Every structure is written in C-alpha cells, then in structure tokens.
Amino acid sequence: MHERLAPAEAPVWLDGYLGWLATQRRAAALTLENYRRDLLRLQALADGREPACLTAAEIRRFVGRLHAEGLGGRSIARCLSAWRGLYRWLIRHHGLKHNPVDGIRAPKSPATLPRVLSPDQAKALLDPPADSLLEIRDLAMFELFYSSGLRLSELAGLALDDAHDLQGGMVTVRGKRGKTRAVPVGGKAVEAVCQWLEVRGQLPAGSPTLFVTRTGGVMSPGAIRSRLALRASTVGLGVHVHPHMLRHSFASHVLQSSGDLRAVQELLGHASIRTTQIYTHLDFQHLARIYDAAHPRARKAPK
C-alpha cells in the first residue's frame, strides 16, 4: 500500500529540492517558479503520495492525463524535466534507489517558430517619446530588452552597479545558473537608460535594482510583462507583445543583418548553439519573403 503524505508534510521534499536549486544551482526566480508549478502538478496527479512511492507506469499515466487535458508536448517535456531533476536529487541526497521518470518522453508537438516583431513594428513600439516618469522607466527597459536581447529574469535582476559601463556601450547581466556576461548596448538604449537614471532618484529609495516600481521596490516579471503589453496597446501596435518577443526579435534582426549565428549565440547567452539555430529558420523565412517579392520568376503569373 502506498504511503500518503498529509497536506502539511507535502512541502518538505518540494521546498527542500527548490532550496537546493536556489543555493547550489543558482536557479533564477522565474525558473524556481516554473519548477514549483510543475512539481505541484506532480503532487496533485499523485494524489498526495510521496514521490518515492511512484512507479514508471504511473508517471506514464500522468503524462497521458496531462496530454488528454490539452497540455502541449513542450509543456509536458518541461514537467518531465522538473520531475526527473527532483528524483535525481532524491537519489543523491535521500537514498532513493531508482528514477521512474528516466526514459519517459513527452508527446511530440508540431514545431513552432517564435513570434518576432518586424523592424518597423519594433520602431513603432519604441519611437514614441515617454510622457511621464514611469514611461521613461518603461521605455528604458524595453529599449534595453530589444537592444541587448536580455531574458526577462536578467532584466529584472539588473543592479545599478551592472550599468557602470553604460557610457561605454556595455552592461553586465547574470544569466542562468548565475553566469555573468557583458552584452553590448545600442545608442538608443544607452540614451533611454541614462534618461531613466536622471529621474530614478525621484522615486523612494528602496531596491538597488536598476529598474524599480513607483514605491522603490523590485520590478516583478509580471509587472514588466504588464507594462510592455500596455505600451504596445498605447502606441496602437495591434499585436500582443511579451518580453521574450523582444529577445526573439533582437536575435532574428541581428542574424538577418550579420549572418553570424555564433555571435548571436554569445549575445543571447545560450549554452548550446542548437538553441540558437531556431533563428536560422526565421532568417530563412525573411529571405524567402524577399525572394518572393523581388524575383520576377517567383511571382505567380496573372490568370
């Protein structure tokens, strides 16, 4: 008979693993939030039973349930990754003998390319001037997103000290697992961030982060997402814009102009160039559109 966890006991293994990820693997806050959600999903599917009691057959059944509920292959793969990591931690630190998630794969999903803004859309989003202190802050954030291809967690975590070489066109960011890298900052972004630094002191002293709320607190990822969506709506862009779309747009536009995939990998902070290669497909789509529009033999003959 499987042993069941009382509700008060459930967080013991969950918080223990997340604490280990935070301290030993230096996982970002957003990563920890995603892991917590996926591990709570495992707990719900297991109906409160300890992870040590679960079998591979049950994990496969959980995957089937998630798929039947409409969860996509990528999301299920992320769940399996979180679950697999939990079991590896239990094996290493708590004497568990086997990992029931090993060898289990998520259903395949149709390949989808990331959505990007066109250069004209990026211009329409960023060109309108800021009319208030908070809009000055927002414009600085979004210019920096697009100029340097930052992750949302990287931008939210920027400290004032990270912008010490801003006039030199560089900013220091902390990526996944605490890795730091220096990234170039374009002239428009330098101008926008400098304008924000001139007025930042008008807000209450609080967080040492570069971007702060009206009360001086840390800008949460959710707040940044909301402000970006508001900006896109206010300027009448006509499409929903999220922070990662600016990162995708940065990568796609730099690759279109330079053709240097390895440089784009370094700028994005990707550990593997395979992750960066998706942008070659976007670049090909761009070239195909140019070809279709420009080549006299590519256009269909009129009927």
C-alpha positions, 0 to 999 in steps of 0.5 A: 500500500502506498504511503500518503503524505498529509497536506502539511508534510507535502512541502518538505521534499518540494521546498527542500529540492527548490532550496537546493536549486536556489543555493547550489544551482543558482536557479533564477526566480522565474525558473524556481517558479516554473519548477514549483508549478510543475512539481505541484502538478506532480503532487496533485496527479499523485494524489498526495503520495510521496514521490518515492512511492511512484512507479514508471507506469504511473508517471506514464499515466500522468503524462497521458492525463496531462496530454488528454487535458490539452497540455502541449508536448513542450509543456509536458517535456518541461514537467518531465524535466522538473520531475526527473531533476527532483528524483535525481536529487532524491537519489543523491541526497535521500537514498532513493534507489531508482528514477521512474521518470528516466526514459519517459518522453513527452508527446511530440508537438508540431514545431513552432517558430517564435513570434518576432516583431518586424523592424518597423513594428519594433520602431513603432513600439519604441519611437514614441517619446515617454510622457511621464516618469514611469514611461521613461522607466518603461521605455528604458527597459524595453529599449534595453530588452530589444537592444541587448536581447536580455531574458526577462529574469536578467532584466529584472535582476539588473543592479545599478552597479551592472550599468557602470559601463553604460557610457561605454556601450556595455552592461553586465547581466547574470544569466542562468545558473548565475553566469555573468556576461557583458552584452553590448548596448545600442545608442538608443538604449544607452540614451533611454537608460541614462534618461531613466537614471536622471529621474530614478532618484525621484522615486523612494529609495528602496531596491538597488535594482536598476529598474524599480516600481513607483514605491522603490521596490523590485520590478516583478516579471509580471509587472514588466510583462504588464507594462510592455503589453500596455505600451504596445496597446498605447502606441496602437501596435495591434499585436500582443507583445511579451518580453521574450518577443523582444529577445526573439526579435533582437536575435532574428534582426541581428542574424538577418543583418550579420549572418553570424549565428555564433555571435548571436549565440554569445549575445543571447547567452545560450549554452548550446548553439542548437538553441540558437539555430531556431533563428536560422529558420526565421532568417530563412523565412525573411529571405524567402519573403524577399525572394518572393517579392523581388524575383520576377520568376517567383511571382505567380503569373496573372490568370 
